[in-house]
Amino acid sequence: MPDTIPAYLHEFLRLHPADLADRLQRLSLEEAQRILPELPADLAASALAELEHDRQRELLSALPTQKLAPLLAELPPKLVAEVLPSLEPIARRAALSALPGDQRERVQGLLRYAPDTAGGIMSDRFIALRDDMTVEQVRELLREQAQEERIEDVAYLYVTDTGGRLVGVVSLRDLLFRRSERRMTEIMNRGVQFLNATDDQEKTALQFEHYHYLGLPVLDTAGRLVGVVKATDALEVAQAEATEDMQLMVGLSGEERALTPWPTAIRRRLPWLYINLVTAFLAASVVNLFEGTIAKWTALAVFLPIIAGQGGNAGMQTLTVIVRDLALGEISVGDGRRALAKEMMLGLVNGLAIGVVVGLIGWWWKASPALGFVAFAAMLLNQLSAAFAGVAIPFGLKALRVDPALASSIFVTTVTDVAGFFFFLGLALLAMRWFGA
Amino acid sequence: MPDTIPAYLHEFLRLHPADLADRLQRLSLEEAQRILPELPADLAASALAELEHDRQRELLSALPTQKLAPLLAELPPKLVAEVLPSLEPIARRAALSALPGDQRERVQGLLRYAPDTAGGIMSDRFIALRDDMTVEQVRELLREQAQEERIEDVAYLYVTDTGGRLVGVVSLRDLLFRRSERRMTEIMNRGVQFLNATDDQEKTALQFEHYHYLGLPVLDTAGRLVGVVKATDALEVAQAEATEDMQLMVGLSGEERALTPWPTAIRRRLPWLYINLVTAFLAASVVNLFEGTIAKWTALAVFLPIIAGQGGNAGMQTLTVIVRDLALGEISVGDGRRALAKEMMLGLVNGLAIGVVVGLIGWWWKASPALGFVAFAAMLLNQLSAAFAGVAIPFGLKALRVDPALASSIFVTTVTDVAGFFFFLGLALLAMRWFGA
């Protein structure tokens, strides 16, 4: 129905690209694909850059190259470099070679770095001054480039030597007050903080938070200035990493959204649920070992959910603190022993506090002091296992160079279930043998 | 041992305040208290501002007012306003009245806003230009204030009318090129994005991420310019909110760190573990209802951990996606029905996929087709309950104006345990009655 398009367009044209992206995200794929080519190229391009990767790929791959190329030509190189990896290799090469020469070169420069590095999140919109330029020459340069929007947010300008290597920084303010004939080498500040293009993006984000930088220059291995990372880029990385950590812990992809289509979600979730199933059967086989005990003393079965529930919750508490602190760099591998000592102490106190309550209830409910004592002791041991697993598993994953969050809640609850059931049913068996409880 | 102090000092004096804060965090409280008064007031003050709130309070409350006042006098008002709430009311009033008049006034201005608002995270280090000033006058003003460090990172300057109301913005770049006699009203940009001082800090952080702002002016209810929020402030808020969400979900305080002293951690964790215990007894009492059934058919007990484990994991997957997307503003209350439909679909497919496997294993392991069928059906219903609870609980908490993350994993696993056990044992009882399985 082409007659519906103008109604849409009218409203969409007034939106900020980020808000337009939200709308494109919520439309059905068919509608979004129909609307996109009708939008002005610059607006469509900026909105595309803000879309989630799945939707980006869906929309871009549906566009023929002759529609795609003018769209991409409107985008700053950083955004083209962000969008291109969503395309199939053939479409990517076609789109790249359709770009104007200068832009293509800049995009290729940005694509050189892995997406999870400082080079992968940097922008190449910065102004580099040569160290022998005068204040007057710089003012002239800025006037010329004012149209280019290269310097919209710039408070600092970077100074390089003839080899393009970063040697200093001057503030715009300096240019206001210094005499016209002064050279950059005389007025620049030489102590510049910088990032290496291959620095991990997570560490980069933490540096921004730690030192409150608004922007940092990025150098290649030869010390040449190749880009700039802004605080808002770091903010985006930090949000994405936090989401990823939360999701990885429970067996999600790290990128799932509430409105991700269900077939995509199934593909990512089900394998982890199957792994969880294997670990659940591990716990079940511990119970199975003691089936004879339960047959004689069925009250034990009633307490299994309490053992599992308390161990699981305590383990998740420990795990959450450790995983997040590792991600934020608040603790390092060397702090493992101190963190473990704290958590074991917590496990002991929590174990006693919960164990006494569970023990007394068990005694009263089932009129069996033996059950009460077994529940008390098992709960104490279970809380200690939860504390141990909650520390050991993320530190262990880190030692294996895997993300400490990866499926860690599945592993921790396996330990708490298996250990909890084993202690509880094992102690119950001993109690039956010794006291004939 | 006063002779050990110089050794420490020597190293500490060379550190960035943020790194010094890390060191003070890791020292024992006694050591940190001894070192702090020995440091130069400006360095000590900046490091204090970076400390975690618990440690800040511990260190500050140990300082006598005559040591504290000169320390605070060194800090920019924003940092004093951040530090003061850590003090006991009496010490706080004493410290505040010991500040120089101008600084005290600015600190009180900042303290007017709740800490979780834009006003609470803003800085008052900004330069406001009057709209009738000329370019020449502004240049003069900037030259005078260059020493004051008020404008270190500034790329934009805000323009106000005689009533202090924000009317426009000029960039430093404009001041470079415009003729000296032009007035701000002529060269300023009138379409300024801004925040209200009472805006929620979380929403503020999301705006920075969404629109890539590097800084935003903050207005009071009368439209007067009262401060500026920078992207790095938003980054800090975003990190803290992500940590809080992860922690609240599992019954942590939202502020616990891996090296938080254990007595503090116990006070925050144990109440939630007791609440979890109540819900665990709820699940146990469902099992208790069917104790007679289990007594006759003990294989059922073996499958309880599998029901609980799979339901809990699937529920956590759904919950994590929903909680995080609500926090990031990716979905709103109106999206509840769409999110529920997706998750129920996932629950159905996962339930069938897992149910078939569990059912076949149950049949084979216990040589009982009835057990297999009961396990299959219970698993399917359990996965559907997990999907429902994972959506309904965070949306329900939000409707109650509580943080959707609050103890939500405890509530979700209660539902999956209770529903899972009820379906499994209830179906088993029916199977026994009908087929004498």
Interface residues (C-beta under 8 A of the other chain):
Chain A: H16 A18 R139 L142 R143 A146 I151 D153 V154 A155 L172 R173 L175 L176 F177 A205 F208 E209 H210 Y211 H212 Y213 L214 G215 K230 A231 T232 A234 L235 E236 A238 Q239 A242 T243 D245 M246 Q247 M249 V250 G251 L252 E256 R257 A258 L259 T260 P261 W262 A265 I266 R269 L270 W272 L273 Y274 N276 L277 T279 A280 F281 A283 A284 S285 V287 N288 E291 I294 A295 T298 A299 L300 A301 V302 F303 L304 P305 I306 A308 G309 Q310 G312 N313 A314 M316 Q317 T320 V321 I322 V323 R324 D325 L328 E330 I331 D335 R338 A339 K342 M345 L346 V349 N350 A353 I354 V357 V358 I361 S409 I410 T413 D417 F421
Chain B: H16 A18 R139 L142 R143 A146 I151 D153 V154 A155 L172 R173 L175 L176 F177 A205 F208 E209 H210 Y211 H212 Y213 L214 G215 K230 A231 T232 A234 L235 E236 A238 Q239 A242 T243 D245 M246 Q247 M249 V250 G251 L252 E256 R257 A258 L259 T260 P261 W262 A265 I266 R269 L270 W272 L273 Y274 N276 L277 T279 A280 F281 A283 A284 S285 V287 N288 E291 I294 A295 T298 A299 L300 A301 V302 F303 L304 P305 I306 A308 G309 Q310 G312 N313 A314 M316 Q317 T320 V321 I322 V323 R324 D325 L326 L328 E330 I331 D335 R338 A339 K342 M345 L346 V349 N350 A353 I354 V357 V358 I361 S409 I410 T413 D417 F421
